[in-house]
């Protein structure tokens, strides 16, 4: 295996009730943890989301309300998941824009303290998009010359994602071989929150959305202080609110 590991890397895939980071919930989580010696440990769990699964979503991943009615809630298994990925770098497919953000929200929602920002976050989709512009199914065919059976089954998707990542490392000499190098290529270190609403530009916290996109956060606080209150009341990810609140507190202390 060309991938060089100093610590385990956990490849994560979620099946959910929908695509909203703040409103939707996890119905299945699959994790393949690869140890530095190449040994693999697998965890595949269905979760009761405590909300209805829309039929349109069930049509995609095949998981219905009945399938998860007797499954544990995230609150009941959150610590088990946290312990399984402890001290791991993380990888996934479209993970920096969705999976890691939603997973963090689930942890925050049930009061479990976890810091993924100290990990290297590798997104095989971002590497793929920068190199080939395709979907997971097409990526699997392109890199591994295989048809993806049972697409949208979490365990099938996560196994395919890890195979794709290994094939990308073999194919591209310029993306690196360590999680730190791969994270730099795929997710970058400039994003301050998992929902990618805030980012660093020249080491300055800057908005990455809306009418103040590309503007320093503290400049916006100066000219439109109610913008902070609006974000804190609105449907933004709790992680985004936590990061922004920390910036706001430091800003107010400097003004005191």
C-alpha positions in Angstrom: 0.0 0.0 0.0 1.5 3.3 -1.1 -0.5 5.3 1.4 1.9 6.3 4.3 0.3 6.3 7.7 1.7 7.5 11.0 -1.7 6.9 12.7 -4.9 5.2 11.6 -7.1 6.8 9.0 -10.9 6.2 9.1 -12.9 6.3 5.9 -16.5 7.5 6.7 -19.7 7.4 4.8 -23.2 8.5 6.0 -26.7 7.7 4.8 -29.1 10.4 6.1 -32.7 11.6 6.1 -31.8 14.3 3.6 -29.2 16.9 2.6 -29.6 19.6 5.3 -26.6 19.7 7.7 -28.8 21.4 10.4 -32.1 19.6 10.0 -31.4 16.1 8.8 -30.1 13.1 10.7 -27.9 10.0 10.2 -29.6 6.7 9.5 -26.5 4.7 8.8 -22.8 5.2 9.4 -20.1 3.0 7.9 -16.5 3.4 8.9 -13.4 1.5 7.6 -10.4 2.2 9.9 -7.1 1.4 8.3 -4.1 1.0 10.7 -0.6 2.0 9.8 0.3 -1.7 9.3 -2.6 -2.1 6.8 -5.0 -4.0 9.2 -8.6 -3.0 8.7 -11.4 -2.6 11.3 -15.0 -2.1 10.1 -18.0 -0.6 11.9 -21.4 -0.4 10.1 -24.3 0.8 12.1 -27.9 1.8 11.4 -29.3 4.6 13.6 -32.8 5.7 14.5 -32.9 9.3 13.4 -35.9 10.1 15.6 -37.6 11.7 12.6 -39.4 10.3 9.5 -37.3 9.4 6.5 -38.8 10.9 3.3 -39.8 8.4 0.7 -37.7 10.2 -1.9 -34.7 9.6 0.3 -35.6 6.0 1.0 -35.8 5.5 -2.8 -32.1 6.5 -3.0 -30.5 4.5 -0.2 -33.2 1.9 0.5 -33.5 2.6 4.2 -37.0 3.0 5.5 -38.5 4.1 8.8 -39.2 0.4 9.6 -35.6 -0.5 9.0 -34.4 1.8 11.8 -37.4 1.8 14.2 -35.6 -0.6 16.6 -32.1 0.8 16.1 -30.2 2.9 18.7 -30.3 6.7 18.5 -27.1 8.7 17.9 -27.2 9.7 21.5 -26.9 6.0 22.5 -24.1 5.1 20.2 -22.3 8.5 19.8 -19.5 7.7 22.3 -18.9 4.3 20.6 -18.4 6.1 17.3 -16.2 8.8 18.9 -14.0 6.1 20.5 -13.7 4.2 17.2 -12.3 7.2 15.3 -10.2 8.5 18.2 -6.7 9.5 17.1 -7.6 8.9 13.4 -7.3 11.0 10.4 -10.5 10.9 8.4 -11.4 10.4 4.7 -14.6 10.2 2.7 -16.2 11.2 -0.6 -17.8 14.6 -0.6 -17.0 14.5 3.1 -15.6 18.0 3.6 -18.8 19.5 2.4 -21.3 17.2 4.0 -20.4 14.1 6.0 -17.9 15.7 8.4 -20.2 18.7 8.9 -23.3 16.6 9.6 -21.4 14.1 11.8 -20.1 17.0 13.9 -23.6 18.4 14.2 -24.8 15.0 15.5 -22.1 15.0 18.2 -22.8 18.6 19.2 -26.5 17.9 19.3 -26.1 15.2 21.9 -23.5 17.0 24.0 -20.4 14.9 22.9 -17.3 17.0 22.7 -15.1 16.1 19.7 -12.6 18.1 17.7 -12.1 17.0 14.1 -10.1 20.1 13.3 -7.0 18.5 14.8 -7.3 15.7 12.2 -6.2 15.6 8.6 -9.5 15.5 6.6 -9.1 13.9 3.2 -11.9 14.1 0.5 -11.4 11.7 -2.4 -14.1 13.6 -4.3 -12.2 16.8 -4.2 -9.1 15.1 -5.5 -11.3 13.5 -8.2 -13.1 16.7 -9.1 -9.8 18.5 -9.5 -8.4 15.8 -11.7 -11.3 14.1 -13.6 -14.8 15.7 -12.8 -17.0 12.7 -12.0 -19.4 11.1 -9.5 -18.5 8.3 -7.0 -19.8 5.6 -9.4 -17.9 7.0 -12.3 -14.8 7.5 -10.1 -14.9 3.9 -9.1 -15.1 2.8 -12.7 -12.4 5.2 -13.8 -9.8 4.5 -11.1 -10.6 0.9 -10.2 -12.2 -0.3 -13.4 -15.1 -1.8 -11.4 -18.8 -1.2 -11.4 -20.1 0.0 -8.1 -22.7 -2.5 -6.8 -25.2 -1.4 -4.2 -24.4 2.3 -4.6 -25.8 4.3 -1.7 -25.3 1.5 0.6 -23.0 3.1 3.2 -20.6 0.2 3.5 -20.3 -0.3 -0.3 -19.7 3.4 -0.8 -17.1 3.7 1.9 -15.2 0.6 0.7 -15.3 2.0 -2.9 -14.1 5.4 -1.6 -11.0 3.9 0.1 -10.2 1.9 -3.1 -10.5 5.1 -5.1 -8.2 7.0 -2.7 -5.5 4.3 -3.0 -5.8 4.4 -6.8 -5.5 8.2 -6.8 -2.3 8.0 -4.8 -0.9 5.5 -7.4 -2.0 7.6 -10.3 -1.0 11.1 -9.2 2.5 11.8 -8.1 1.7 15.4 -7.1 -1.0 14.8 -4.4 1.3 13.1 -1.8 1.0 9.9 0.1 0.3 11.0 3.7 -3.1 12.1 5.1 -1.6 15.5 5.8 -0.6 16.0 2.1 -3.9 14.5 0.9 -5.8 16.8 3.2 -4.1 19.8 1.9 -5.0 18.9 -1.7 -8.6 17.8 -1.1 -10.0 19.9 1.8 -7.4 22.6 2.4 -6.6 24.1 5.8 -8.2 27.5 5.2 -11.8 26.5 6.3 -12.7 27.4 9.9 -15.9 25.4 10.0 -17.1 22.1 8.5 -20.0 23.8 6.6 -17.4 26.0 4.9 -19.1 29.3 5.8 -16.0 30.8 7.3 -12.4 30.7 6.0 -9.0 32.1 6.6 -7.7 34.6 3.9 -4.2 35.8 4.7 -4.7 34.5 8.2 -7.9 36.6 8.7 -11.3 35.1 9.4 -13.5 35.9 6.4 -17.1 35.1 5.4 -17.4 32.5 2.7 -21.1 33.1 1.8 -23.8 35.7 1.3 -23.6 39.5 0.8 -20.4 39.7 2.8 -18.5 36.9 1.1 -14.8 37.5 1.0 -15.1 40.3 3.7 -13.3 40.0 7.0 -15.6 38.9 9.8 -14.6 41.7 12.2 -15.1 44.3 9.5 -18.7 43.1 9.1 -19.1 43.3 12.9 -18.0 46.9 12.7 -20.4 48.0 10.0 -23.4 45.7 10.5 -23.3 44.3 14.1 -26.8 42.8 13.7 -25.4 40.3 11.1 -23.9 38.3 14.0 -27.3 38.1 15.7 -29.0 37.1 12.5 -26.6 34.2 12.0 -27.0 33.0 15.6 -30.8 33.0 15.2 -30.9 31.4 11.7 -30.5 27.9 10.4 -26.8 27.6 10.3 -24.8 24.6 11.6 -24.0 24.7 15.3 -20.3 24.3 14.5 -20.4 27.4 12.4 -22.2 29.3 15.2 -19.6 28.1 17.7 -16.7 29.3 15.6 -18.3 32.6 14.8 -19.2 33.1 18.5 -15.5 32.6 19.5 -14.4 35.2 16.9 -17.1 37.6 18.2 -16.1 37.1 21.8 -12.5 37.9 21.0 -13.6 40.9 18.9 -15.6 42.3 21.8 -12.8 41.8 24.3 -10.5 43.8 22.1 -13.0 46.6 22.0 -13.5 46.7 25.8 
